[in-house]
Amino acid sequence: MSEPDLKDEIESAPERLASVIARRRRLIHLVAMTFSFSILALSVVVLVRAFATIRWWDLRIAIEATGWDQIALAGLFTAISYLSLTGYDALALRQLSLRVPYGQTALASFTSYAVSFTLGFPLITAGTVRYWIYSQSGLSAGKVASLTIVAGITFWLGMGLVIGVSLIADPVGLADINHLKIWLNVLIGLCVVASILCWLIWVSRARRRIRVQGMSLELPGFWLTAGQMTLGVIDLCAAAGTLYALLPHGVAMHFLDFAGTYAFACLLGIASNAPGGLGAFEMTMLNSTPTPSPEGMIASLLMFRVIYYLIPFVLAMALLGAHEIMRRWASLRADMSAGDD
């Protein structure tokens, strides 16, 4: 190869590399979209068949059979879950060395999660709500994006730990969901737990940084990571407890087994890209929870959607409206005071 040809080859190398990376990203995106659509389509088929066999009168009876003590307990677990979600943001802010009053942190966290859980598209909905509130404390869009990433790590650490422990503790029950061999479920569970332990050791030995969408982000160390894992487990178990409290009487299923099933259903719901995992979540719970009748389980799932998703969403919208009214009123009073001076 001549020297001019070699020079052209070297100069065009970055462009060819960028083209290869772009093609791979498009391929990965296409595969992910196909996978999500497949899960969503399967969920729709299963749910349509399930609803075609139920008797609506029995569904009404199942809803009315739910005691107020069950509803109150479900509300308590919902409050614990959303309270732990505020800890996601609090830990992320500490990692980023940002000082924001807890009241504002709780408002931003609760409203962003309540809105994104119901409407879906969390990067857009939750990110918009977070930025709107945190920007009032001087946080830039980049800082809010970094906060969102750290909070996301908290969720996935908790999710992974619950699923890993459940696969080890109850490989038979989860085999009915994923249709894998029992020994393979145990192996996957051990690998998941081992991966989390390796992550914990890795971030403990030195300061670690990752690059996400061009941003350099320092990962939390040992204690903050341990706090993330604890919060993630509390959040997921409290959310599972909400549905567990609403189950019809006569369901013989230990909470640990149920929590693992719930986490796996959430995972499929996330993979489907549907708002709140709608469809895929219900499909998984219907086919994996032993209940006396399908009407009883559907009634529990409907009430779960109302208590864990709809009510917090309505409350979040009310809080956002009240916050904006108070902010504008404070601004108006400041302007009036300045005018009097």
C-alpha positions in Angstrom: 0.0 0.0 0.0 1.4 3.4 -1.0 1.9 6.2 1.5 -1.1 8.3 0.2 -3.3 5.3 0.4 -2.1 4.5 3.9 -2.8 8.1 4.9 -6.3 8.0 3.5 -6.9 4.7 5.3 -5.8 6.2 8.6 -7.9 9.3 8.1 -11.0 7.4 7.2 -10.7 4.9 10.1 -12.7 7.1 12.7 -15.5 7.5 10.2 -15.7 3.8 9.5 -15.6 3.0 13.2 -18.4 5.5 13.9 -20.4 3.9 11.1 -19.9 0.4 12.6 -20.9 1.6 16.0 -24.0 3.4 14.6 -25.1 0.2 12.8 -24.7 -1.9 15.9 -26.7 0.6 18.0 -29.5 0.5 15.4 -29.4 -3.3 15.5 -29.5 -3.5 19.3 -32.4 -1.0 19.3 -34.3 -3.0 16.7 -33.8 -6.2 18.7 -34.8 -4.5 21.9 -38.0 -3.1 20.3 -38.9 -6.5 18.8 -38.4 -8.1 22.2 -40.5 -5.5 23.9 -43.3 -5.7 21.3 -43.3 -9.6 21.6 -43.8 -9.4 25.4 -46.5 -6.8 25.0 -48.3 -8.8 22.3 -48.1 -12.0 24.4 -49.4 -10.1 27.4 -52.4 -8.8 25.5 -53.3 -12.3 24.2 -53.0 -13.9 27.7 -55.0 -11.1 29.3 -57.8 -11.1 26.7 -58.2 -14.9 27.2 -58.2 -14.4 31.0 -60.8 -11.7 30.9 -62.9 -13.7 28.4 -63.3 -16.5 31.0 -64.1 -14.5 34.1 -67.6 -13.7 35.4 -68.0 -10.0 36.0 -70.4 -10.6 38.9 -67.8 -12.8 40.6 -65.2 -10.0 40.0 -67.5 -7.5 41.7 -68.0 -9.9 44.7 -64.2 -10.4 44.9 -63.6 -6.7 45.1 -66.3 -6.2 47.7 -64.8 -9.1 49.7 -61.5 -7.2 50.2 -61.5 -6.0 53.8 -60.7 -2.4 54.9 -57.9 -3.8 57.0 -56.3 -5.2 53.7 -56.8 -1.8 52.0 -55.2 0.0 55.0 -52.3 -2.3 55.1 -51.8 -1.9 51.3 -51.8 1.9 51.8 -49.2 1.6 54.5 -46.9 -0.5 52.3 -47.4 2.0 49.5 -46.4 4.8 51.8 -43.2 2.9 52.8 -42.3 2.2 49.2 -42.6 5.8 48.1 -40.8 7.0 51.2 -37.9 4.7 50.3 -38.0 6.2 46.8 -37.3 9.6 48.3 -34.1 8.0 49.7 -33.0 7.2 46.1 -32.7 10.9 45.4 -31.3 11.7 48.8 -28.4 9.3 48.4 -27.8 10.4 44.8 -27.6 14.1 46.0 -25.1 13.1 48.7 -23.0 11.2 46.1 -23.0 14.3 43.9 -22.1 16.6 46.9 -25.3 18.6 46.3 -27.2 20.3 49.1 -31.0 20.3 48.6 -33.5 20.5 51.5 -35.2 17.1 52.1 -38.6 18.6 51.6 -37.7 19.6 48.1 -36.0 16.3 47.5 -39.0 14.3 48.7 -41.3 16.4 46.5 -39.1 15.9 43.4 -38.7 12.2 44.0 -42.3 11.4 44.9 -43.9 13.3 42.1 -41.4 12.2 39.4 -41.9 8.5 40.3 -45.6 8.8 40.7 -46.0 10.5 37.3 -43.5 8.2 35.4 -45.1 5.0 36.9 -48.5 6.0 35.6 -47.6 7.7 32.3 -44.5 5.7 31.4 -41.5 7.1 29.4 -39.5 7.8 32.6 -36.6 9.5 30.9 -39.0 12.2 29.7 -41.7 12.4 32.4 -39.6 11.8 35.5 -36.7 13.8 34.1 -38.9 16.8 33.3 -40.5 16.8 36.8 -37.1 16.4 38.5 -35.5 19.2 36.5 -38.5 21.6 37.0 -38.2 21.2 40.8 -34.4 20.8 41.2 -33.6 23.7 38.9 -35.2 26.0 41.4 -32.3 25.1 43.7 -29.8 25.8 41.0 -29.2 22.3 39.7 -28.2 22.1 36.1 -29.7 19.7 33.6 -26.4 17.7 33.7 -26.6 17.4 37.5 -30.2 16.2 37.3 -29.3 13.6 34.7 -26.4 12.4 36.9 -28.8 12.2 39.8 -31.3 10.1 37.7 -28.5 7.7 36.8 -27.4 7.2 40.4 -31.0 6.7 41.5 -31.5 4.2 38.7 -28.5 2.2 40.0 -30.2 2.0 43.4 -33.3 0.5 41.8 -31.5 -2.1 39.8 -29.3 -3.1 42.8 -32.4 -3.8 44.8 -34.2 -5.5 42.0 -31.2 -7.7 41.3 -30.7 -8.7 44.9 -34.3 -9.7 45.4 -34.5 -11.7 42.2 -31.1 -13.4 42.9 -32.1 -14.4 46.5 -35.5 -15.6 45.3 -34.0 -17.7 42.5 -31.8 -19.4 45.1 -34.4 -19.7 47.9 -37.4 -20.8 45.6 -36.1 -22.0 42.3 -39.1 -24.3 41.9 -41.7 -21.5 42.2 -39.9 -19.3 39.7 -39.5 -22.2 37.3 -43.2 -22.0 36.7 -42.7 -18.5 35.4 -39.5 -18.6 33.4 -39.9 -22.3 32.5 -36.2 -23.0 33.2 -34.7 -26.0 34.9 -34.5 -25.8 38.7 -30.7 -26.1 38.8 -30.4 -23.4 36.1 -32.5 -21.0 38.2 -30.2 -21.6 41.2 -27.2 -21.0 39.0 -28.6 -17.8 37.7 -29.5 -16.7 41.2 -25.9 -17.4 42.4 -24.5 -15.5 39.4 -26.7 -12.5 40.1 -25.8 -12.4 43.8 -22.1 -12.9 43.0 -22.3 -10.1 40.4 -23.7 -7.7 43.0 -21.0 -8.7 45.5 -18.4 -8.2 42.9 -19.8 -4.7 42.1 -19.8 -3.9 45.9 -16.1 -5.0 46.1 -15.2 -3.1 42.9 -16.6 0.2 44.0 -15.1 -0.2 47.5 -11.5 -0.6 46.4 -11.1 2.7 44.7 -13.0 5.6 43.3 -14.7 4.4 40.1 -16.0 6.6 37.2 -18.2 5.7 34.3 -19.2 7.6 31.2 -22.9 7.7 30.3 -24.0 9.8 27.2 -20.8 11.7 27.3 -21.0 12.5 31.0 -18.3 11.3 33.5 -20.0 10.1 36.7 -18.3 9.0 39.9 -19.9 5.9 41.4 -20.9 5.6 45.1 -18.4 3.9 47.4 -19.0 1.0 49.8 -21.4 2.6 52.3 -23.5 4.5 49.8 -23.7 1.4 47.7 -24.8 -0.7 50.7 -27.4 2.0 51.4 -28.6 1.9 47.8 -29.0 -1.9 48.0 -30.9 -1.6 51.3 -33.2 1.1 50.0 -33.8 -0.9 46.8 -34.8 -4.0 48.7 -37.1 -2.1 51.0 -38.8 -0.3 48.1 -39.4 -3.5 46.1 -40.5 -5.5 49.1 -42.9 -2.8 50.2 -44.4 -2.5 46.7 -44.8 -6.3 46.7 -46.3 -6.1 50.2 -49.0 -3.7 48.8 -50.2 -6.4 46.4 -49.6 -9.2 48.9 -51.9 -7.5 51.4 -54.7 -7.3 48.7 -54.6 -11.0 47.8 -57.8 -12.9 48.3 -58.1 -15.1 51.4 -56.9 -18.7 50.8 -53.7 -17.9 48.9 -51.0 -20.1 50.2 -47.8 -18.4 49.2 -44.9 -17.3 51.4 -43.9 -13.6 51.1 -40.4 -14.4 49.9 -41.7 -16.4 47.1 -44.2 -13.8 46.3 -41.6 -11.0 46.3 -39.5 -12.9 43.9 -42.4 -13.4 41.6 -43.3 -9.7 41.9 -39.8 -8.6 41.0 -39.7 -10.9 38.0 -43.1 -9.5 36.9 -41.7 -6.0 37.3 -38.7 -7.0 35.2 -41.0 -8.2 32.3 -43.1 -5.1 32.7 -40.0 -2.9 32.2 -38.9 -4.9 29.3 -42.3 -4.4 27.6 -41.9 -0.6 27.8 -45.6 -0.3 28.7 -46.5 2.4 31.4 -46.2 0.8 34.8 -45.6 -2.5 33.1 -49.3 -2.7 32.3 -50.2 -6.0 30.7 -46.9 -7.9 31.2 -47.0 -7.4 35.0 -50.6 -8.6 35.2 -50.0 -11.6 32.9 -47.1 -12.8 35.1 -48.9 -12.4 38.4 -52.0 -14.1 37.0 -50.1 -17.1 35.8 -47.8 -17.5 38.8 -49.9 -16.8 41.9 -52.0 -19.7 43.1 -55.5 -18.2 43.9 -58.9 -19.9 44.4 -60.3 -18.1 41.3 -59.0 -15.8 38.6 -61.6 -13.2 39.6 -60.0 -12.9 43.0 -56.5 -12.2 41.5 -57.8 -9.8 38.9 -59.7 -7.9 41.7 -56.4 -7.7 43.7 -54.5 -6.4 40.7 -57.1 -3.8 39.9 -57.1 -2.5 43.5 -53.3 -2.6 43.4 -53.3 -0.3 40.4 -55.6 2.1 42.1 -53.7 2.2 45.4 -50.1 2.1 44.2 -50.4 3.9 40.9 -53.6 6.0 40.5 -53.9 7.6 44.0 -50.1 8.6 44.2 -50.4 10.0 40.6 -53.4 12.2 41.6 -51.7 13.3 44.8 -48.5 14.1 42.9 -50.4 16.3 40.4 -52.1 18.1 43.3 -48.7 18.6 45.0 -47.1 19.9 41.8 -50.0 22.3 41.3 -49.9 23.5 44.9 -46.1 23.9 44.7 -46.4 26.1 41.6 -49.1 28.2 43.1 -47.0 28.8 46.2 -43.9 29.5 44.2 -45.7 32.1 42.1 -47.3 33.6 45.1 -43.9 34.0 46.8 -42.5 35.6 43.7 -45.5 38.0 43.5 -45.0 39.0 47.2 -41.3 39.6 46.6 -42.1 41.8 43.6 -44.7 43.7 45.6 -42.3 44.2 48.5 -39.6 45.5 46.1 -42.1 47.9 44.5 -43.0 49.3 47.9 -39.4 50.0 48.6 
